[in-house]
Amino acid sequence: MAVLLAVVAVMAAAPAPAHAVSVPPGGRANYTVALMRNVGTESFVRLAEYSLRSDGTARADYWAWNAKTLVGRATTGFTTSGCAHACPVYTAAGFEAAPKQLYGTWSVTGDDLTIQWTTNFQTERWKFTNMATVTKVDLASHPTANRGFGWGSTTHFRTGVSVTDIYNLHGTYSGPGVENNYGSITEFPSASQKIHWPDDYNPIRLCNVNCMNLSTVKPDETGVTVPSNKIYLAGSGTDRKMYYNHQLYSVNADHCIGGGGSPYAGHLKPALQIIDDAGQFRGLVVVEASLYSFANGGNILSVFDLNDI
């Protein structure tokens, strides 16, 4: 009886077991990611913010587009006012709105990050690489997507970098990508796609605190410098969302993208900022969703990883 009472006393004095805490890759819980199913004319893209919580649960705030659903352009509310011409900045319809959500659980084994979404019962597996101030993730397996990449840090999604600060960095952000132009697929190797300034044919201008004009010029056959590509990059700076919109002058000669009464607005590329642990802008994960028609040239889905890491 004395022994039993001693055991009971020890059990009563012992603290309750602590709730298990899950540690994400590199201790980084916030990821901007891009996913793509790159298959013929049945492709889709998804741009998302993944939150890996310490209790082992996961949340995705996402925007998605697919080749079977035409959506066209939407206005962002941002313009190039302050530059030579005050032009609207467009994005793929849906990205101007609030994201949808997925919920699930996550786990880490070795260098594998596995996310089980309970919303749609799909399991994603990512390979991760921890770096000094960021964690890189590359899609390893998914029920339907076959391309994916992203970047994680400790910086919360309520944090964004202003267009003014991005402009002042004068950086080069490049990386790989893939484009599906209604079944015609182009693979872009690392560093072939980039956002870069300044140079002789890229006279970047900060139009206002929310928009920069990256439009390019080039010499024609007579050596005269002429406009070549209209390119705008805009965002509020209060979150990760950015609006990347570009169109060749050879497609539309108006000063503005989609000008002259055209319902089209060039290439519509929703993007999310890559921000490291220190709050530094390191580039963009980008999807393209230019879905104007069921035809080559009018139905383009892409993913790009543009960074300086």
Phi and psi in degrees as a GROMACS rama.xvg file:
@    title "Ramachandran Plot"
@    xaxis  label "Phi"
@    yaxis  label "Psi"
@TYPE xy
-62.4427  -40.0216  ALA-2
-64.5319  -44.2609  VAL-3
-60.4719  -43.2116  LEU-4
-64.634  -35.8454  LEU-5
-65.2521  -40.7997  ALA-6
-64.5195  -43.3957  VAL-7
-62.0745  -41.0041  VAL-8
-63.2099  -42.1237  ALA-9
-64.0807  -42.7893  VAL-10
-63.3766  -39.3696  MET-11
-67.5107  -33.3183  ALA-12
-80.6203  -22.3226  ALA-13
-70.9166  138.538  ALA-14
-68.7051  154.158  PRO-15
-66.443  144.303  ALA-16
-59.292  138.268  PRO-17
-70.4462  148.598  ALA-18
-68.7218  132.407  HIS-19
-61.3682  135.361  ALA-20
-111.183  126.009  VAL-21
-92.2009  135.04  SER-22
-107.299  118.433  VAL-23
-72.4471  170.193  PRO-24
-52.9594  124.468  PRO-25
64.6765  11.9583  GLY-26
73.9667  14.0287  GLY-27
-104.397  124.656  ARG-28
-107.646  -8.23537  ALA-29
-119.884  118.975  ASN-30
-126.508  133.339  TYR-31
-100.552  125.73  THR-32
-135.787  153.981  VAL-33
-128.304  133.356  ALA-34
-123.183  149.879  LEU-35
-147.039  135.615  MET-36
-97.0821  112.215  ARG-37
-109.077  80.0098  ASN-38
-138.772  104.304  VAL-39
50.3127  -132.913  GLY-40
-100.972  22.5303  THR-41
-119.059  30.8931  GLU-42
-81.9439  162.52  SER-43
-145.871  161.753  PHE-44
-131.452  150.958  VAL-45
-139.738  131.145  ARG-46
-113.833  131.258  LEU-47
-150.156  158.934  ALA-48
-113.327  118.296  GLU-49
-100.931  129.612  TYR-50
-113.223  119.679  SER-51
-103.059  108.022  LEU-52
-87.7227  156.015  ARG-53
-67.5439  -17.2294  SER-54
-88.248  7.90325  ASP-55
88.5974  2.54942  GLY-56
-93.3228  157.206  THR-57
-130.553  151.151  ALA-58
-137.916  137.667  ARG-59
-119.168  126.986  ALA-60
-103.392  118.892  ASP-61
-141.569  160.595  TYR-62
-127.783  139.847  TRP-63
-140.927  150.076  ALA-64
-142.047  150.561  TRP-65
-138.404  157.107  ASN-66
-66.7864  -17.3928  ALA-67
-89.2701  -5.49083  LYS-68
-124.202  111.682  THR-69
-77.7995  133.577  LEU-70
-128.105  -27.3665  VAL-71
69.2175  -159.019  GLY-72
-97.9959  161.023  ARG-73
-139.256  149.245  ALA-74
-80.4238  147.172  THR-75
-100.963  -15.8328  THR-76
90.7208  -8.05845  GLY-77
-99.4443  149.604  PHE-78
-138.569  172.122  THR-79
-92.8565  22.9383  THR-80
-53.2313  132.356  SER-81
108.671  -20.204  GLY-82
-95.1518  -171.165  CYS-83
-59.795  -34.6626  ALA-84
-132.842  137.392  HIS-85
-88.9266  95.6939  ALA-86
-111.757  144.831  CYS-87
-72.8284  149.235  PRO-88
-102.965  126.549  VAL-89
-105.58  163.749  TYR-90
-144.447  171.408  THR-91
-67.0933  130.947  ALA-92
-53.5896  130.782  ALA-93
114.227  -33.3377  GLY-94
-75.7951  -20.6934  PHE-95
-74.9732  -12.3149  GLU-96
-98.9318  176.089  ALA-97
-68.8961  151.886  ALA-98
-77.182  164.961  PRO-99
-91.0202  172.542  LYS-100
-128.404  149.04  GLN-101
-124.854  148.221  LEU-102
-130.409  148.081  TYR-103
-173.983  -154.042  GLY-104
-130.541  158.638  THR-105
-134.623  156.864  TRP-106
-152.35  157.676  SER-107
-123.547  130.39  VAL-108
-134.155  113.378  THR-109
63.1853  -123.344  GLY-110
-105.397  24.0866  ASP-111
-103.022  130.375  ASP-112
-109.943  118.929  LEU-113
-112.821  131.695  THR-114
-122.705  123.253  ILE-115
-105.515  108.046  GLN-116
-83.6061  121.164  TRP-117
-80.6596  -18.581  THR-118
-64.7566  -42.7102  THR-119
-125.706  8.42919  ASN-120
59.2599  33.0555  PHE-121
-104.957  146.818  GLN-122
-116.837  126.807  THR-123
-108.146  144.147  GLU-124
-127.403  130.367  ARG-125
-122.302  142.43  TRP-126
-92.7016  130.577  LYS-127
-119.383  151.978  PHE-128
-130.668  117.093  THR-129
-82.0863  128.335  ASN-130
-116.797  -174.958  MET-131
-58.5003  -47.0121  ALA-132
-128.083  5.10516  THR-133
-147.655  164.098  VAL-134
-121.122  128.682  THR-135
-95.0312  137.453  LYS-136
-124.872  138.681  VAL-137
-127.314  134.52  ASP-138
-63.9712  127.884  LEU-139
-101.405  -38.9401  ALA-140
-159.219  151.419  SER-141
-161.814  146.615  HIS-142
-59.6384  -32.3934  PRO-143
-131.094  -34.1724  THR-144
-77.836  151.817  ALA-145
-129.935  3.74502  ASN-146
-138.955  142.416  ARG-147
-175.234  145.279  GLY-148
-156.584  164.562  PHE-149
-175.257  177.49  GLY-150
-139.833  137.71  TRP-151
-122.526  153.641  GLY-152
-154.197  -178.138  SER-153
-87.4476  -6.81799  THR-154
-75.6981  130.198  THR-155
-72.3177  157.978  HIS-156
-72.7726  -12.145  PHE-157
-75.9308  -3.27789  ARG-158
-103.064  133.598  THR-159
-136.831  161.009  GLY-160
-104.288  133.632  VAL-161
-69.9901  155.547  SER-162
-60.9044  -36.8671  VAL-163
-60.0336  -45.5598  THR-164
-66.4317  -38.2254  ASP-165
-64.1881  -44.0306  ILE-166
-58.6761  -43.7389  TYR-167
-69.1653  -16.3895  ASN-168
-71.8643  -28.0059  LEU-169
47.8009  54.1502  HIS-170
-99.7464  176.555  GLY-171
-122.083  123.223  THR-172
-124.75  113.778  TYR-173
-139.469  167.368  SER-174
166.232  -172.391  GLY-175
-82.0178  170.536  PRO-176
-171.597  173.072  GLY-177
-146.157  141.211  VAL-178
-124.509  135.591  GLU-179
-118.033  106.194  ASN-180
-98.9918  76.7833  ASN-181
50.4433  51.2676  TYR-182
101.813  -17.6133  GLY-183
-93.2488  114.073  SER-184
-105.79  133.671  ILE-185
-124.65  125.169  THR-186
-96.0521  130.189  GLU-187
-106.71  116.591  PHE-188
-69.3616  167.811  PRO-189
-55.0862  137.155  SER-190
74.9608  1.8538  ALA-191
-81.9594  -25.3631  SER-192
-107.806  135.019  GLN-193
-155.744  156.333  LYS-194
-113.411  123.018  ILE-195
-147.709  141.591  HIS-196
-162.321  158.906  TRP-197
-92.6585  164.904  PRO-198
-155.282  -179.279  ASP-199
-60.5711  -32.0238  ASP-200
-112.173  21.9971  TYR-201
-139.187  67.1145  ASN-202
-77.5796  77.1053  PRO-203
-62.583  141.463  ILE-204
-130.015  136.586  ARG-205
-87.0364  106.258  LEU-206
-73.8737  -45.598  CYS-207
-159.736  -177.987  ASN-208
-66.1633  -14.5064  VAL-209
-113.376  -1.1024  ASN-210
-150.402  137.572  CYS-211
-122.61  148.363  MET-212
-106.657  111.498  ASN-213
-100.654  16.7881  LEU-214
-56.3336  143.756  SER-215
-110.12  158.679  THR-216
-127.737  163.963  VAL-217
-155.69  157.549  LYS-218
-75.6546  137.618  PRO-219
-83.1092  -169.529  ASP-220
-65.4359  -17.7158  GLU-221
-97.0867  -2.49217  THR-222
92.7466  -0.86332  GLY-223
-80.7305  133.381  VAL-224
-75.2386  125.347  THR-225
-130.881  155.899  VAL-226
-62.9361  143.726  PRO-227
-124.023  -42.5293  SER-228
-143.233  124.4  ASN-229
-86.3725  123.389  LYS-230
-138.591  124.505  ILE-231
-124.817  144.67  TYR-232
-133.074  122.017  LEU-233
-136.734  159.313  ALA-234
178.412  162.635  GLY-235
-81.8932  -25.3714  SER-236
82.0767  -3.28085  GLY-237
-96.3992  -8.94988  THR-238
-149.364  -170.83  ASP-239
-84.4748  -12.5589  ARG-240
-69.4899  135.242  LYS-241
-137.536  152.849  MET-242
-117.064  109.124  TYR-243
-106.815  119.924  TYR-244
-138.711  123.886  ASN-245
-145.573  155.682  HIS-246
-158.618  134.352  GLN-247
-69.7501  142.112  LEU-248
-64.3196  -27.8201  TYR-249
-68.0618  -21.2016  SER-250
-86.9151  -40.1151  VAL-251
-146.443  115.51  ASN-252
-83.7221  -2.37788  ALA-253
-64.6398  157.429  ASP-254
-62.5692  -32.4717  HIS-255
-104.735  151.943  CYS-256
-62.5518  130.582  ILE-257
70.9389  15.9786  GLY-258
-72.5865  178.374  GLY-259
71.6279  21.4868  GLY-260
84.1784  2.67261  GLY-261
-71.5814  139.554  SER-262
-78.7993  -8.79732  PRO-263
-88.489  160.267  TYR-264
-142.466  44.7946  ALA-265
61.3087  -143.897  GLY-266
-90.6417  122.162  HIS-267
-101.715  113.079  LEU-268
-128.067  88.494  LYS-269
-60.7445  143.999  PRO-270
-144.586  156.404  ALA-271
-125.471  138.478  LEU-272
-68.8416  139.861  GLN-273
-92.9545  118.828  ILE-274
-126.411  131.271  ILE-275
-86.0284  -175.816  ASP-276
-60.3435  -28.2424  ASP-277
-86.3466  0.831682  ALA-278
83.0026  13.8436  GLY-279
-86.2913  135.306  GLN-280
-68.4167  126.618  PHE-281
-121.703  3.94082  ARG-282
137.386  -158.886  GLY-283
-138.816  140.13  LEU-284
-96.8439  132.103  VAL-285
-130.744  140.279  VAL-286
-121.354  151.508  VAL-287
-109.443  137.885  GLU-288
-141.266  71.8037  ALA-289
-96.7249  89.6635  SER-290
-117.068  73.5383  LEU-291
-93.6281  -30.389  TYR-292
-157.396  167.4  SER-293
-91.6688  70.0728  PHE-294
-161.421  155.645  ALA-295
-59.0147  132.573  ASN-296
92.5801  -16.5306  GLY-297
-123.385  5.55508  GLY-298
-144.51  83.2671  ASN-299
-119.588  125.366  ILE-300
-121.273  136.624  LEU-301
-149.909  161.61  SER-302
-134.497  142.495  VAL-303
-140.572  145.829  PHE-304
-119.328  97.1744  ASP-305
-108.764  110.226  LEU-306
-147.395  168.978  ASN-307
-116.014  24.7636  ASP-308
